[in-house]
């Protein structure tokens, strides 16, 4: 199974609503609020790396109040 960590920056005060939306996306298996440059980190898993990228582009980035994302795709041989 392929995985990626999506780091999310959102509008101030909307962290909880973005986390709730992320939890409703099928490929998102874990979500945490964070301190620092990024507000949220989401673990996305799927059997197809293209599906992970599609989830990030078509679903996560479309959530209201998401300002930006940084997607870190895992290297299967190093997990």
Z-matrix of the N, CA and C atoms (Angstrom, degrees):
N
C 1 1.445
C 2 1.528 1 108.65
N 3 1.324 2 115.98 1 135.41
C 4 1.465 3 121.48 2 177.71
C 5 1.521 4 109.21 3 -87.51
N 6 1.344 5 115.44 4 153.81
C 7 1.454 6 119.26 5 178.62
C 8 1.512 7 110.72 6 -145.35
N 9 1.324 8 114.01 7 159.99
C 10 1.461 9 121.20 8 176.23
C 11 1.526 10 107.52 9 -147.92
N 12 1.311 11 114.61 10 154.04
C 13 1.449 12 120.94 11 171.60
C 14 1.523 13 106.42 12 -109.52
N 15 1.320 14 116.06 13 125.58
C 16 1.457 15 121.28 14 -179.67
C 17 1.526 16 107.17 15 -107.72
N 18 1.328 17 115.27 16 117.67
C 19 1.461 18 121.89 17 177.44
C 20 1.522 19 107.22 18 -92.79
N 21 1.318 20 116.45 19 128.44
C 22 1.459 21 121.79 20 -171.30
C 23 1.530 22 110.33 21 -120.29
N 24 1.316 23 115.62 22 134.51
C 25 1.457 24 122.41 23 169.46
C 26 1.526 25 106.71 24 -111.08
N 27 1.339 26 116.12 25 132.49
C 28 1.456 27 118.97 26 -179.17
C 29 1.531 28 110.07 27 -132.69
N 30 1.323 29 115.03 28 170.88
C 31 1.460 30 120.48 29 178.19
C 32 1.522 31 109.61 30 -63.09
N 33 1.322 32 116.11 31 144.09
C 34 1.455 33 123.09 32 179.93
C 35 1.526 34 110.97 33 -56.97
N 36 1.320 35 115.42 34 129.17
C 37 1.453 36 121.00 35 178.38
C 38 1.515 37 115.03 36 91.06
N 39 1.333 38 118.24 37 -4.56
C 40 1.463 39 121.71 38 -178.05
C 41 1.531 40 112.27 39 -109.33
N 42 1.314 41 117.39 40 11.99
C 43 1.463 42 120.72 41 -177.33
C 44 1.533 43 111.94 42 -57.80
N 45 1.325 44 117.56 43 -47.13
C 46 1.463 45 121.16 44 -177.31
C 47 1.520 46 111.58 45 -63.44
N 48 1.317 47 118.37 46 -42.05
C 49 1.468 48 119.82 47 -179.33
C 50 1.524 49 110.81 48 -68.59
N 51 1.328 50 118.40 49 -35.69
C 52 1.465 51 121.18 50 176.98
C 53 1.529 52 109.70 51 -67.85
N 54 1.321 53 117.64 52 -42.22
C 55 1.472 54 120.89 53 177.00
C 56 1.525 55 110.32 54 -59.76
N 57 1.321 56 117.79 55 -43.80
C 58 1.469 57 121.34 56 178.60
C 59 1.525 58 111.17 57 -60.47
N 60 1.323 59 117.60 58 -41.54
C 61 1.467 60 121.46 59 178.05
C 62 1.532 61 110.97 60 -65.84
N 63 1.320 62 116.66 61 -41.53
C 64 1.469 63 120.72 62 179.53
C 65 1.523 64 111.17 63 -61.20
N 66 1.314 65 117.05 64 -38.58
C 67 1.470 66 121.41 65 -179.17
C 68 1.517 67 112.16 66 -65.21
N 69 1.326 68 118.27 67 -19.17
C 70 1.468 69 122.14 68 179.69
C 71 1.525 70 113.04 69 -88.72
N 72 1.325 71 118.35 70 -3.03
C 73 1.461 72 121.45 71 179.49
C 74 1.527 73 108.28 72 -89.52
N 75 1.321 74 116.46 73 127.20
C 76 1.456 75 122.93 74 -172.53
C 77 1.527 76 113.87 75 -53.85
N 78 1.306 77 119.17 76 -46.81
C 79 1.466 78 122.03 77 -175.04
C 80 1.528 79 113.40 78 -77.44
N 81 1.329 80 117.33 79 -10.69
C 82 1.466 81 120.47 80 179.57
C 83 1.523 82 108.07 81 -83.36
N 84 1.343 83 115.81 82 116.24
C 85 1.459 84 120.41 83 -175.23
C 86 1.524 85 114.28 84 -102.58
N 87 1.311 86 117.72 85 -17.23
C 88 1.457 87 120.69 86 -178.27
C 89 1.526 88 108.84 87 -156.09
N 90 1.326 89 116.84 88 139.35
C 91 1.469 90 121.58 89 -178.68
C 92 1.524 91 108.44 90 -140.11
N 93 1.342 92 115.88 91 136.16
C 94 1.461 93 120.69 92 178.11
C 95 1.523 94 110.27 93 -140.71
N 96 1.322 95 116.32 94 137.96
C 97 1.455 96 120.73 95 169.02
C 98 1.523 97 108.18 96 -75.25
N 99 1.330 98 117.26 97 146.28
C 100 1.462 99 121.33 98 -176.87
C 101 1.525 100 110.61 99 -135.55
N 102 1.329 101 115.03 100 159.45
C 103 1.456 102 121.94 101 171.55
C 104 1.517 103 107.83 102 -95.44
N 105 1.307 104 117.91 103 149.16
C 106 1.457 105 121.02 104 176.62
C 107 1.513 106 111.98 105 119.71
N 108 1.319 107 115.48 106 -156.04
C 109 1.462 108 121.63 107 -177.10
C 110 1.527 109 111.10 108 -63.27
N 111 1.326 110 116.90 109 -39.54
C 112 1.463 111 121.72 110 -179.37
C 113 1.518 112 109.21 111 -100.74
N 114 1.325 113 116.11 112 142.62
C 115 1.458 114 121.77 113 -176.67
C 116 1.523 115 113.27 114 -88.21
N 117 1.340 116 116.01 115 -28.66
C 118 1.458 117 121.40 116 -172.87
C 119 1.520 118 109.09 117 -144.43
N 120 1.326 119 116.32 118 145.19
C 121 1.461 120 121.37 119 169.91
C 122 1.532 121 107.35 120 -123.24
N 123 1.330 122 115.47 121 132.03
C 124 1.461 123 121.53 122 179.93
C 125 1.525 124 109.01 123 -123.32
N 126 1.322 125 116.04 124 134.44
C 127 1.462 126 121.05 125 175.41
C 128 1.532 127 107.59 126 -95.84
N 129 1.327 128 115.50 127 122.61
C 130 1.461 129 121.95 128 -178.43
C 131 1.520 130 108.06 129 -114.33
N 132 1.333 131 116.83 130 127.87
C 133 1.466 132 121.28 131 179.73
C 134 1.519 133 110.35 132 -129.11
N 135 1.345 134 114.69 133 142.06
C 136 1.454 135 121.41 134 177.59
C 137 1.521 136 107.52 135 -162.64
N 138 1.311 137 116.62 136 161.84
C 139 1.470 138 120.32 137 178.46
C 140 1.524 139 112.09 138 -78.94
N 141 1.327 140 117.07 139 -8.12
C 142 1.460 141 121.76 140 -177.89
C 143 1.530 142 109.03 141 -130.34
N 144 1.327 143 116.46 142 120.48
C 145 1.469 144 120.26 143 -178.22
C 146 1.525 145 111.11 144 -61.77
N 147 1.316 146 118.41 145 -30.94
C 148 1.459 147 120.57 146 177.42
C 149 1.525 148 111.08 147 -64.82
N 150 1.333 149 117.00 148 -35.36
C 151 1.464 150 120.66 149 176.55
C 152 1.520 151 111.23 150 -65.13
N 153 1.328 152 116.31 151 -35.22
C 154 1.465 153 120.50 152 176.73
C 155 1.528 154 109.42 153 -63.39
N 156 1.310 155 116.52 154 -46.05
C 157 1.463 156 120.36 155 179.81
C 158 1.530 157 110.96 156 -65.47
N 159 1.328 158 116.53 157 -40.36
C 160 1.467 159 120.25 158 177.23
C 161 1.524 160 111.25 159 -63.30
N 162 1.332 161 117.28 160 -39.37
C 163 1.464 162 121.30 161 177.40
C 164 1.517 163 110.20 162 -61.26
N 165 1.324 164 116.08 163 -42.88
C 166 1.462 165 120.15 164 -179.76
C 167 1.520 166 111.18 165 -64.61
N 168 1.316 167 116.63 166 -47.08
C 169 1.463 168 120.96 167 -175.30
C 170 1.531 169 112.02 168 -74.92
N 171 1.324 170 117.05 169 -48.42
C 172 1.466 171 120.77 170 -171.66
C 173 1.525 172 114.00 171 -86.19
N 174 1.327 173 117.69 172 -21.54
C 175 1.465 174 119.11 173 -176.23
C 176 1.526 175 112.38 174 -116.57
N 177 1.322 176 117.48 175 -58.25
C 178 1.468 177 120.19 176 -174.37
C 179 1.515 178 111.23 177 -64.59
N 180 1.312 179 117.80 178 -47.79
C 181 1.465 180 120.49 179 -177.49
C 182 1.527 181 112.96 180 -68.28
N 183 1.330 182 117.42 181 -16.67
C 184 1.468 183 122.19 182 -179.84
C 185 1.528 184 112.76 183 -90.12
N 186 1.326 185 117.66 184 -6.65
C 187 1.470 186 120.12 185 179.28
C 188 1.534 187 108.40 186 -64.76
N 189 1.337 188 116.80 187 132.70
C 190 1.467 189 119.15 188 178.15
C 191 1.533 190 111.50 189 -56.19
N 192 1.319 191 115.82 190 137.79
C 193 1.464 192 125.59 191 177.31
C 194 1.531 193 114.18 192 78.24
N 195 1.339 194 118.48 193 4.74
C 196 1.465 195 120.25 194 170.57
C 197 1.520 196 106.85 195 -80.58
N 198 1.330 197 116.22 196 123.31
C 199 1.464 198 121.23 197 -178.11
C 200 1.521 199 112.16 198 -91.66
N 201 1.338 200 116.32 199 -41.91
C 202 1.464 201 119.71 200 -179.11
C 203 1.523 202 109.67 201 -159.40
N 204 1.345 203 114.51 202 161.37
C 205 1.464 204 120.62 203 176.12
C 206 1.524 205 109.21 204 -136.51
N 207 1.313 206 114.82 205 155.87
C 208 1.461 207 122.68 206 170.85
C 209 1.516 208 105.55 207 -132.20
N 210 1.321 209 117.32 208 120.23
C 211 1.458 210 122.04 209 -175.93
C 212 1.523 211 109.64 210 -104.87
N 213 1.322 212 115.18 211 123.38
C 214 1.451 213 122.62 212 178.13
C 215 1.529 214 107.82 213 -108.89
N 216 1.331 215 116.64 214 104.11
C 217 1.469 216 121.24 215 -178.08
C 218 1.521 217 108.26 216 -84.01
N 219 1.335 218 114.76 217 130.04
C 220 1.462 219 120.63 218 -179.31
C 221 1.521 220 112.05 219 -71.01
N 222 1.327 221 116.02 220 153.39
C 223 1.460 222 122.69 221 175.34
C 224 1.529 223 107.18 222 -96.38
N 225 1.342 224 118.27 223 112.67
C 226 1.472 225 120.67 224 -174.17
C 227 1.525 226 113.67 225 -55.03
N 228 1.303 227 117.64 226 -37.54
C 229 1.461 228 120.27 227 -176.97
C 230 1.522 229 112.28 228 -70.86
N 231 1.327 230 117.27 229 -12.18
C 232 1.463 231 120.28 230 -177.07
C 233 1.525 232 112.72 231 -114.33
N 234 1.347 233 117.13 232 20.20
C 235 1.455 234 117.72 233 177.46
C 236 1.504 235 111.24 234 -101.00
